[in-house]
């Protein structure tokens, strides 16, 4: 438990320093933290679909910060980009114990994921030498997407696994990754 707390604190301090001259970026992080508090307060039988529906309404740049903040809350070390990458770029980097540095690409889709987005992400991962990647999205994963996953060591984080990450309280101290990335 102490290790996760220390990693979370180190990640937040490192990113606060990296974003010190980026007021809009820091604003998006604050909004993302408010969104996490709000969705973590959802209760009842429809909690998971309600959360996913809510996330689909969030500004795309803020959604990136929601995911990065949720990863920090899970006790993982996150490096936020100093600038937003736009489509096709790396949105951040996370250290996954025993796996290494994973690039993140975060998409707030309402429909199906575009196969070429995952293919481009796999190419960027290989070119930049990351150990793998997390492709995080709120849409639907079509069958064509799965062919690109092995090429870049990409893991999909969507649907229930995304909601499980987002709804996790920072104090949760279950096992490593708690099945979110498996």
N, C-alpha and C positions, 0 to 999 in steps of 0.2 A: 504494500500500500504506500509506504513512504517513497519507494522508487518511482511509482507513477506520479506522485505528487511533485517530486523533484523534477522529473522530466517535463511535466506539464508547466511548472514554473519556469524552467529553463527555456522552454519553447516560447512561452509568452514574453519573457524578457528579451530574448533574442529578436523576436518579431517586432516588439515595441521599439527596439533600437533601429532595426532595419526600416521601419515605417515612420520614423520620427518626423521626417520632412514630407510626409504624404497624408495631409489631413483628410482628403476624401476617402482614401484607403482605410484609414483608422476609423472613420465614420461608418464605413461598410462593415467593419469588424464589430463595432458596437451594436449596430442594427442586427447583425447575425446572432450575436449573443442574446439579444432580446427575443429574437425569433426562436432560438433554442429553448429559452425559458418558457415561452408561450406554448410551443408544441409539446414540451415535456409535461405541461400541465393538462393536456388532453386526457380525458378518462372515458371509460365506457367501451362497449363492444366495437364501435366503429373507429377506434383510436388510430389504427394503422392506415386505413384508407383516408381518413380525415387528415392525418399528417401528410401523406403523400400529395393529396389534393392541395393542401395549404402550400407545400413546398413548390408546387408547379406554378403558383401565383407570384412567388417571390422574384424580385429583380435578379437577372442572371448573375451579375457581379456580386450581389449580396448572397446568392445561393452558393457561389464558390466559397465565400467566407463562412457560411453555415457549415459546409462540409469540412473545411480546414479546422474550424473551431471544435466541431464534434470529434475529429481525430485527436486534437489536443486534449479534449476532455477524456478521451479513452486512454490517455497516458502515453501517447505517441509524440515523438519530436517532429514538429512540422516547420518547414521553411516556406513562408509566404513569399510570393513574388513581390518585388518592389513596384512593378508595373503590371497592369492587366494585359494578358497576352493576346486577346482576341481569339478568333476561331483557329484551331490547329496547333496552338502553342501549349506549353506546359503551364498549368495553373498553380502549381506548388509542388513541393517535394516532401515526402514523409519517410521517416526511418522506421522500417518494420523489423523488429528483432528477429534474428535468424534468417531474414530474407534480404535485408540491405535497403538501399535507397530506392524508393519507388516514386516515379513521376506521377502526377495527378492531372487528369483532364476531367473537368466537371461541366456537364451539360444539363441545362434545365429544359428538357424536351416535354412536349405534350403528346407527341405521336411516336412513331418508330425511330430508333437510332439509325442514323445513316451509316451504312457499311463503310463508306470511304472515310468517315471521321475516325473510325476505329483503326482502319488500315494506315491512315496518316499518323495516328498516334503511335502505332507499333513501329513505324519507320523512325519517328523522332526519338523514341526510346532507344532503339539500336544505335542511331547516329550519335546520340549524346551520352551513351554508355551507362544508362541506368540499369539497375538490377531487374527492374520490371516496372509495371505501371498499374495504376488503379483508374479505370474508366468509370466515372460515377455519373449516373443520369437518373432522371425522373420519368423517362419514357418507357417504351417497350423495346425489348431486344428481339429482333427477328433472327431467324436461323442463319442468315448470311453473316451476321456479326461474329458468330462463334468461331468461324474459320480463321479469324485474325487474332484470336486470343493467344494461341500458342506461339505465334511468330514473335511477339514482343514481350512475352511473359506477362500478359495483361490479365488482370482479374476484374471482373465486372462487379460493381457495387450499385445495385438498383433494387427497386421494389422493397420486399421485406427486409433484405439485408441493409439497405440504405436506411430504412425507417428504424431498424434495430440500433444502428449506429447513432442516429440523430436523437432517438428517445432515451439513450443511455444517460444516466445521471453521472456527473463527474466523479462521484464517490464510489461508483460501482467497481468492485475489486475482484471480480471473478477471474477465470483463467485467461491466459494470453490470447488477445484479440477476441475472446468470447465468441468464436465462431463467425464473426462478422465477415472475414475474408476467405473463409473456406468454401 
